[in-house]
Amino acid sequence: MPELPEILSRAREMKMELIGKTISGVEVMQPKCLNVRKKTFVDALTDAKVLGVTSRGKWIFVETSKGWLLLNLGMGGEILLVSRKMLPEKRRLVFDFKDGTCLSLNFWWFGYAHYVRPDKLKTHAMTAKLGPNANELGLEDLRTMLKGRRGNIKSFLLNQSYASGIGNAYIHDILFLARLHPLRAINTLSEKEVKGLAKAIRGGLQPSINKGGAFYEVDLYGRKGGFQMKHIKIGYREGKPCPTCGRPIEKIKTGSNSTFICPGCQPRK
Protein backbone atom coordinates (compact mmCIF):
# COMPACT_ATOMS: atom_id res chain seq x y z
CA MET A 1 0.00 0.00 0.00
CA PRO A 2 1.44 3.40 -0.91
CA GLU A 3 1.96 5.61 2.11
CA LEU A 4 3.19 9.16 2.66
CA PRO A 5 6.60 8.82 0.91
CA GLU A 6 5.03 7.36 -2.24
CA ILE A 7 2.03 9.69 -2.37
CA LEU A 8 4.11 12.78 -1.64
CA SER A 9 6.50 11.77 -4.42
CA ARG A 10 3.64 11.22 -6.91
CA ALA A 11 2.12 14.59 -5.99
CA ARG A 12 5.44 16.36 -6.54
CA GLU A 13 5.83 14.71 -9.96
CA MET A 14 2.26 15.59 -10.92
CA LYS A 15 2.77 19.18 -9.81
CA MET A 16 5.84 19.46 -12.01
CA GLU A 17 4.19 17.87 -15.04
CA LEU A 18 0.50 18.79 -14.94
CA ILE A 19 0.15 22.40 -13.82
CA GLY A 20 -1.13 24.43 -16.75
CA LYS A 21 -2.47 21.44 -18.67
CA THR A 22 -6.15 21.33 -19.61
CA ILE A 23 -8.19 18.13 -19.42
CA SER A 24 -9.81 17.45 -22.80
CA GLY A 25 -11.61 14.27 -21.83
CA VAL A 26 -12.08 11.67 -19.10
CA GLU A 27 -12.50 7.92 -19.61
CA VAL A 28 -13.86 5.91 -16.67
CA MET A 29 -13.60 2.12 -16.72
CA GLN A 30 -14.38 1.61 -13.02
CA PRO A 31 -17.29 3.84 -11.93
CA LYS A 32 -17.28 2.26 -8.45
CA CYS A 33 -14.22 4.34 -7.54
CA LEU A 34 -16.16 7.57 -8.05
CA ASN A 35 -18.14 9.54 -5.47
CA VAL A 36 -20.56 10.96 -8.04
CA ARG A 37 -22.28 9.63 -11.15
CA LYS A 38 -19.94 8.89 -14.06
CA LYS A 39 -21.48 11.59 -16.27
CA THR A 40 -21.24 14.15 -13.48
CA PHE A 41 -17.57 13.29 -12.93
CA VAL A 42 -16.71 13.48 -16.62
CA ASP A 43 -18.63 16.70 -17.26
CA ALA A 44 -17.19 18.38 -14.17
CA LEU A 45 -13.54 17.79 -15.13
CA THR A 46 -13.66 18.11 -18.91
CA ASP A 47 -12.05 21.42 -19.98
CA ALA A 48 -10.70 21.92 -16.43
CA LYS A 49 -7.23 23.44 -16.16
CA VAL A 50 -4.83 22.02 -13.56
CA LEU A 51 -3.89 24.76 -11.11
CA GLY A 52 -2.00 22.86 -8.40
CA VAL A 53 -1.20 19.47 -6.88
CA THR A 54 -0.63 18.72 -3.19
CA SER A 55 -0.96 15.71 -0.92
CA ARG A 56 -2.19 14.90 2.56
CA GLY A 57 -1.36 11.49 3.95
CA LYS A 58 -2.45 8.90 1.39
CA TRP A 59 -4.51 11.34 -0.72
CA ILE A 60 -3.48 13.46 -3.71
CA PHE A 61 -5.32 16.76 -4.15
CA VAL A 62 -5.47 18.08 -7.71
CA GLU A 63 -6.86 21.61 -7.84
CA THR A 64 -8.48 22.53 -11.15
CA SER A 65 -10.31 25.55 -12.51
CA LYS A 66 -13.58 23.62 -12.10
CA GLY A 67 -13.05 22.00 -8.71
CA TRP A 68 -10.98 19.32 -7.00
CA LEU A 69 -9.89 15.89 -8.17
CA LEU A 70 -9.00 13.76 -5.14
CA LEU A 71 -7.07 10.52 -5.67
CA ASN A 72 -6.33 7.63 -3.33
CA LEU A 73 -4.56 4.50 -4.61
CA GLY A 74 -6.03 2.28 -1.90
CA MET A 75 -4.03 -0.94 -1.59
CA GLY A 76 -1.79 0.05 -4.49
CA GLY A 77 -1.73 0.99 -8.12
CA GLU A 78 -0.08 3.22 -10.68
CA ILE A 79 -0.41 6.81 -11.83
CA LEU A 80 1.36 7.12 -15.18
CA LEU A 81 1.91 10.04 -17.52
CA VAL A 82 1.83 8.56 -21.01
CA SER A 83 0.39 9.05 -24.49
CA ARG A 84 -2.66 7.25 -25.90
CA LYS A 85 -0.30 4.97 -27.85
CA MET A 86 1.48 3.97 -24.64
CA LEU A 87 -1.51 3.35 -22.37
CA PRO A 88 -1.00 0.39 -20.01
CA GLU A 89 -3.33 -2.57 -20.42
CA LYS A 90 -4.54 -2.30 -16.84
CA ARG A 91 -6.21 1.04 -16.14
CA ARG A 92 -9.29 2.30 -14.33
CA LEU A 93 -9.37 5.95 -15.44
CA VAL A 94 -7.68 8.01 -18.12
CA PHE A 95 -7.46 11.80 -18.17
CA ASP A 96 -6.62 13.15 -21.61
CA PHE A 97 -4.94 16.54 -21.91
CA LYS A 98 -5.12 18.97 -24.80
CA ASP A 99 -1.38 18.66 -25.41
CA GLY A 100 -1.77 14.98 -26.33
CA THR A 101 -0.53 13.46 -23.09
CA CYS A 102 -2.75 11.55 -20.70
CA LEU A 103 -2.77 10.42 -17.09
CA SER A 104 -3.57 6.74 -16.61
CA LEU A 105 -4.73 5.51 -13.19
CA ASN A 106 -4.86 1.92 -12.07
CA PHE A 107 -6.13 0.77 -8.68
CA TRP A 108 -5.42 -2.73 -7.40
CA TRP A 109 -8.06 -2.62 -4.65
CA PHE A 110 -10.15 0.08 -2.99
CA GLY A 111 -8.88 3.08 -4.93
CA TYR A 112 -10.82 6.34 -5.17
CA ALA A 113 -11.16 9.17 -7.68
CA HIS A 114 -13.48 11.81 -6.27
CA TYR A 115 -14.72 15.08 -7.66
CA VAL A 116 -15.40 17.92 -5.21
CA ARG A 117 -16.81 21.31 -6.13
CA PRO A 118 -14.48 24.30 -5.53
CA ASP A 119 -16.24 25.42 -2.34
CA LYS A 120 -16.92 21.97 -0.85
CA LEU A 121 -13.47 20.58 -0.06
CA LYS A 122 -13.90 21.01 3.70
CA THR A 123 -17.03 18.85 3.60
CA HIS A 124 -15.46 15.90 1.76
CA ALA A 125 -15.97 13.16 4.33
CA MET A 126 -12.90 11.05 3.55
CA THR A 127 -10.35 13.88 3.72
CA ALA A 128 -11.89 16.59 5.94
CA LYS A 129 -10.67 14.96 9.17
CA LEU A 130 -7.17 14.04 8.04
CA GLY A 131 -4.42 15.16 10.36
CA PRO A 132 -1.30 16.97 9.16
CA ASN A 133 1.27 15.12 7.12
CA ALA A 134 3.28 12.99 9.55
CA ASN A 135 6.63 14.21 8.21
CA GLU A 136 5.63 17.81 8.99
CA LEU A 137 4.85 17.21 12.66
CA GLY A 138 6.90 19.28 15.06
CA LEU A 139 7.62 18.42 18.67
CA GLU A 140 4.99 20.85 19.99
CA ASP A 141 2.40 19.41 17.60
CA LEU A 142 3.13 15.91 18.84
CA ARG A 143 3.05 16.94 22.51
CA THR A 144 -0.38 18.48 22.02
CA MET A 145 -1.74 15.43 20.21
CA LEU A 146 -0.46 12.99 22.83
CA LYS A 147 -1.62 14.96 25.86
CA GLY A 148 -4.28 13.12 27.85
CA ARG A 149 -4.39 10.05 25.59
CA ARG A 150 -4.27 6.53 26.99
CA GLY A 151 -4.19 4.20 23.99
CA ASN A 152 -1.07 2.49 22.66
CA ILE A 153 1.43 4.36 20.55
CA LYS A 154 1.11 2.21 17.42
CA SER A 155 -2.65 2.75 17.18
CA PHE A 156 -2.10 6.47 17.61
CA LEU A 157 0.45 6.67 14.81
CA LEU A 158 -1.77 4.71 12.42
CA ASN A 159 -4.79 6.91 13.11
CA GLN A 160 -4.98 9.19 10.07
CA SER A 161 -6.94 11.85 11.95
CA TYR A 162 -3.91 12.55 14.16
CA ALA A 163 -1.00 12.31 11.75
CA SER A 164 -1.70 11.23 8.20
CA GLY A 165 0.42 9.08 5.96
CA ILE A 166 1.91 6.40 8.25
CA GLY A 167 0.81 2.84 7.53
CA ASN A 168 2.01 -0.69 8.12
CA ALA A 169 5.05 -0.31 5.84
CA TYR A 170 6.86 2.40 7.81
CA ILE A 171 5.49 1.99 11.34
CA HIS A 172 8.03 -0.71 12.29
CA ASP A 173 11.14 1.38 11.68
CA ILE A 174 9.57 4.50 13.20
CA LEU A 175 8.88 2.69 16.48
CA PHE A 176 12.33 1.08 16.38
CA LEU A 177 14.04 4.44 15.90
CA ALA A 178 12.02 5.79 18.83
CA ARG A 179 12.93 2.74 20.93
CA LEU A 180 9.23 2.21 21.73
CA HIS A 181 7.27 -1.02 21.95
CA PRO A 182 4.16 -0.77 19.72
CA LEU A 183 1.85 -1.54 22.65
CA ARG A 184 3.42 1.04 24.94
CA ALA A 185 0.72 3.18 26.61
CA ILE A 186 0.85 6.81 25.51
CA ASN A 187 0.41 8.17 29.02
CA THR A 188 3.62 6.44 30.15
CA LEU A 189 5.89 8.23 27.68
CA SER A 190 8.53 10.51 29.15
CA GLU A 191 9.41 13.91 27.67
CA LYS A 192 12.62 12.39 26.34
CA GLU A 193 10.68 9.63 24.62
CA VAL A 194 8.24 12.09 23.05
CA LYS A 195 11.19 14.05 21.66
CA GLY A 196 12.66 10.81 20.37
CA LEU A 197 9.38 9.88 18.71
CA ALA A 198 9.12 13.23 16.93
CA LYS A 199 12.60 12.69 15.53
CA ALA A 200 11.87 9.05 14.66
CA ILE A 201 8.76 9.90 12.61
CA ARG A 202 10.81 12.12 10.35
CA GLY A 203 13.72 9.68 10.37
CA GLY A 204 11.50 6.78 9.40
CA LEU A 205 9.87 8.59 6.47
CA GLN A 206 12.45 10.98 5.03
CA PRO A 207 14.89 8.39 3.61
CA SER A 208 12.11 6.94 1.45
CA ILE A 209 10.85 10.40 0.47
CA ASN A 210 14.39 11.25 -0.66
CA LYS A 211 14.43 8.16 -2.89
CA GLY A 212 10.99 8.66 -4.45
CA GLY A 213 9.25 6.02 -2.35
CA ALA A 214 9.46 2.26 -1.98
CA PHE A 215 10.74 -0.13 -4.63
CA TYR A 216 7.36 -1.86 -5.00
CA GLU A 217 5.69 1.32 -6.32
CA VAL A 218 6.40 3.13 -9.58
CA ASP A 219 6.61 6.84 -10.31
CA LEU A 220 4.77 8.90 -12.93
CA TYR A 221 7.19 7.63 -15.58
CA GLY A 222 7.00 3.93 -14.67
CA ARG A 223 10.28 3.82 -12.75
CA LYS A 224 10.47 1.92 -9.46
CA GLY A 225 11.11 3.79 -6.23
CA GLY A 226 14.64 3.81 -4.88
CA PHE A 227 13.87 2.87 -1.25
CA GLN A 228 14.73 -0.83 -1.11
CA MET A 229 14.68 -3.64 1.45
CA LYS A 230 18.32 -2.96 2.30
CA HIS A 231 17.28 0.49 3.53
CA ILE A 232 14.71 -0.92 5.98
CA LYS A 233 16.09 -1.32 9.47
CA ILE A 234 13.85 -3.97 11.07
CA GLY A 235 10.53 -4.05 9.20
CA TYR A 236 9.83 -7.47 7.61
CA ARG A 237 13.21 -8.79 8.84
CA GLU A 238 12.01 -11.45 11.26
CA GLY A 239 14.90 -13.52 12.59
CA LYS A 240 17.57 -11.16 11.28
CA PRO A 241 19.90 -9.45 13.79
CA CYS A 242 18.96 -6.03 15.09
CA PRO A 243 21.30 -3.44 13.53
CA THR A 244 21.84 -1.90 16.98
CA CYS A 245 22.11 -4.74 19.51
CA GLY A 246 22.25 -7.89 17.40
CA ARG A 247 19.26 -9.65 18.96
CA PRO A 248 16.94 -11.45 16.52
CA ILE A 249 14.08 -9.30 15.24
CA GLU A 250 10.67 -10.64 16.25
CA LYS A 251 7.26 -10.50 14.63
CA ILE A 252 4.56 -9.97 17.23
CA LYS A 253 0.79 -9.68 17.07
CA THR A 254 -0.55 -6.21 17.81
CA GLY A 255 -4.31 -6.20 17.52
CA SER A 256 -5.51 -7.30 14.09
CA ASN A 257 -2.07 -7.12 12.48
CA SER A 258 1.59 -7.68 13.27
CA THR A 259 4.61 -5.56 14.06
CA PHE A 260 8.34 -6.25 13.76
CA ILE A 261 10.37 -5.27 16.82
CA CYS A 262 13.72 -5.72 18.48
CA PRO A 263 12.95 -7.14 21.95
CA GLY A 264 16.17 -5.65 23.27
CA CYS A 265 15.78 -2.10 21.96
CA GLN A 266 11.98 -1.96 22.34
CA PRO A 267 11.09 -3.55 25.69
CA ARG A 268 7.49 -3.45 26.79
CA LYS A 269 7.64 -1.51 30.05
C-alpha positions in Angstrom: 0.0 0.0 0.0 1.4 3.4 -0.9 2.0 5.6 2.1 3.2 9.2 2.7 6.6 8.8 0.9 5.0 7.4 -2.2 2.0 9.7 -2.4 4.1 12.8 -1.6 6.5 11.8 -4.4 3.6 11.2 -6.9 2.1 14.6 -6.0 5.4 16.4 -6.5 5.8 14.7 -10.0 2.3 15.6 -10.9 2.8 19.2 -9.8 5.8 19.5 -12.0 4.2 17.9 -15.0 0.5 18.8 -14.9 0.1 22.4 -13.8 -1.1 24.4 -16.7 -2.5 21.4 -18.7 -6.2 21.3 -19.6 -8.2 18.1 -19.4 -9.8 17.5 -22.8 -11.6 14.3 -21.8 -12.1 11.7 -19.1 -12.5 7.9 -19.6 -13.9 5.9 -16.7 -13.6 2.1 -16.7 -14.4 1.6 -13.0 -17.3 3.8 -11.9 -17.3 2.3 -8.4 -14.2 4.3 -7.5 -16.2 7.6 -8.1 -18.1 9.5 -5.5 -20.6 11.0 -8.0 -22.3 9.6 -11.1 -19.9 8.9 -14.1 -21.5 11.6 -16.3 -21.2 14.2 -13.5 -17.6 13.3 -12.9 -16.7 13.5 -16.6 -18.6 16.7 -17.3 -17.2 18.4 -14.2 -13.5 17.8 -15.1 -13.7 18.1 -18.9 -12.1 21.4 -20.0 -10.7 21.9 -16.4 -7.2 23.4 -16.2 -4.8 22.0 -13.6 -3.9 24.8 -11.1 -2.0 22.9 -8.4 -1.2 19.5 -6.9 -0.6 18.7 -3.2 -1.0 15.7 -0.9 -2.2 14.9 2.6 -1.4 11.5 3.9 -2.4 8.9 1.4 -4.5 11.3 -0.7 -3.5 13.5 -3.7 -5.3 16.8 -4.1 -5.5 18.1 -7.7 -6.9 21.6 -7.8 -8.5 22.5 -11.1 -10.3 25.5 -12.5 -13.6 23.6 -12.1 -13.1 22.0 -8.7 -11.0 19.3 -7.0 -9.9 15.9 -8.2 -9.0 13.8 -5.1 -7.1 10.5 -5.7 -6.3 7.6 -3.3 -4.6 4.5 -4.6 -6.0 2.3 -1.9 -4.0 -0.9 -1.6 -1.8 0.1 -4.5 -1.7 1.0 -8.1 -0.1 3.2 -10.7 -0.4 6.8 -11.8 1.4 7.1 -15.2 1.9 10.0 -17.5 1.8 8.6 -21.0 0.4 9.1 -24.5 -2.7 7.3 -25.9 -0.3 5.0 -27.9 1.5 4.0 -24.6 -1.5 3.3 -22.4 -1.0 0.4 -20.0 -3.3 -2.6 -20.4 -4.5 -2.3 -16.8 -6.2 1.0 -16.1 -9.3 2.3 -14.3 -9.4 6.0 -15.4 -7.7 8.0 -18.1 -7.5 11.8 -18.2 -6.6 13.2 -21.6 -4.9 16.5 -21.9 -5.1 19.0 -24.8 -1.4 18.7 -25.4 -1.8 15.0 -26.3 -0.5 13.5 -23.1 -2.7 11.6 -20.7 -2.8 10.4 -17.1 -3.6 6.7 -16.6 -4.7 5.5 -13.2 -4.9 1.9 -12.1 -6.1 0.8 -8.7 -5.4 -2.7 -7.4 -8.1 -2.6 -4.7 -10.1 0.1 -3.0 -8.9 3.1 -4.9 -10.8 6.3 -5.2 -11.2 9.2 -7.7 -13.5 11.8 -6.3 -14.7 15.1 -7.7 -15.4 17.9 -5.2 -16.8 21.3 -6.1 -14.5 24.3 -5.5 -16.2 25.4 -2.3 -16.9 22.0 -0.9 -13.5 20.6 -0.1 -13.9 21.0 3.7 -17.0 18.8 3.6 -15.5 15.9 1.8 -16.0 13.2 4.3 -12.9 11.0 3.5 -10.4 13.9 3.7 -11.9 16.6 5.9 -10.7 15.0 9.2 -7.2 14.0 8.0 -4.4 15.2 10.4 -1.3 17.0 9.2 1.3 15.1 7.1 3.3 13.0 9.5 6.6 14.2 8.2 5.6 17.8 9.0 4.9 17.2 12.7 6.9 19.3 15.1 7.6 18.4 18.7 5.0 20.9 20.0 2.4 19.4 17.6 3.1 15.9 18.8 3.0 16.9 22.5 -0.4 18.5 22.0 -1.7 15.4 20.2 -0.5 13.0 22.8 -1.6 15.0 25.9 -4.3 13.1 27.9 -4.4 10.0 25.6 -4.3 6.5 27.0 -4.2 4.2 24.0 -1.1 2.5 22.7 1.4 4.4 20.5 1.1 2.2 17.4 -2.6 2.7 17.2 -2.1 6.5 17.6 0.4 6.7 14.8 -1.8 4.7 12.4 -4.8 6.9 13.1 -5.0 9.2 10.1 -6.9 11.8 11.9 -3.9 12.5 14.2 -1.0 12.3 11.7 -1.7 11.2 8.2 0.4 9.1 6.0 1.9 6.4 8.2 0.8 2.8 7.5 2.0 -0.7 8.1 5.0 -0.3 5.8 6.9 2.4 7.8 5.5 2.0 11.3 8.0 -0.7 12.3 11.1 1.4 11.7 9.6 4.5 13.2 8.9 2.7 16.5 12.3 1.1 16.4 14.0 4.4 15.9 12.0 5.8 18.8 12.9 2.7 20.9 9.2 2.2 21.7 7.3 -1.0 22.0 4.2 -0.8 19.7 1.8 -1.5 22.7 3.4 1.0 24.9 0.7 3.2 26.6 0.8 6.8 25.5 0.4 8.2 29.0 3.6 6.4 30.1 5.9 8.2 27.7 8.5 10.5 29.2 9.4 13.9 27.7 12.6 12.4 26.3 10.7 9.6 24.6 8.2 12.1 23.0 11.2 14.1 21.7 12.7 10.8 20.4 9.4 9.9 18.7 9.1 13.2 16.9 12.6 12.7 15.5 11.9 9.0 14.7 8.8 9.9 12.6 10.8 12.1 10.4 13.7 9.7 10.4 11.5 6.8 9.4 9.9 8.6 6.5 12.4 11.0 5.0 14.9 8.4 3.6 12.1 6.9 1.5 10.9 10.4 0.5 14.4 11.3 -0.7 14.4 8.2 -2.9 11.0 8.7 -4.4 9.3 6.0 -2.3 9.5 2.3 -2.0 10.7 -0.1 -4.6 7.4 -1.9 -5.0 5.7 1.3 -6.3 6.4 3.1 -9.6 6.6 6.8 -10.3 4.8 8.9 -12.9 7.2 7.6 -15.6 7.0 3.9 -14.7 10.3 3.8 -12.7 10.5 1.9 -9.5 11.1 3.8 -6.2 14.6 3.8 -4.9 13.9 2.9 -1.3 14.7 -0.8 -1.1 14.7 -3.6 1.4 18.3 -3.0 2.3 17.3 0.5 3.5 14.7 -0.9 6.0 16.1 -1.3 9.5 13.8 -4.0 11.1 10.5 -4.0 9.2 9.8 -7.5 7.6 13.2 -8.8 8.8 12.0 -11.5 11.3 14.9 -13.5 12.6 17.6 -11.2 11.3 19.9 -9.4 13.8 19.0 -6.0 15.1 21.3 -3.4 13.5 21.8 -1.9 17.0 22.1 -4.7 19.5 22.2 -7.9 17.4 19.3 -9.7 19.0 16.9 -11.5 16.5 14.1 -9.3 15.2 10.7 -10.6 16.2 7.3 -10.5 14.6 4.6 -10.0 17.2 0.8 -9.7 17.1 -0.6 -6.2 17.8 -4.3 -6.2 17.5 -5.5 -7.3 14.1 -2.1 -7.1 12.5 1.6 -7.7 13.3 4.6 -5.6 14.1 8.3 -6.2 13.8 10.4 -5.3 16.8 13.7 -5.7 18.5 12.9 -7.1 22.0 16.2 -5.6 23.3 15.8 -2.1 22.0 12.0 -2.0 22.3 11.1 -3.6 25.7 7.5 -3.4 26.8 7.6 -1.5 30.0 
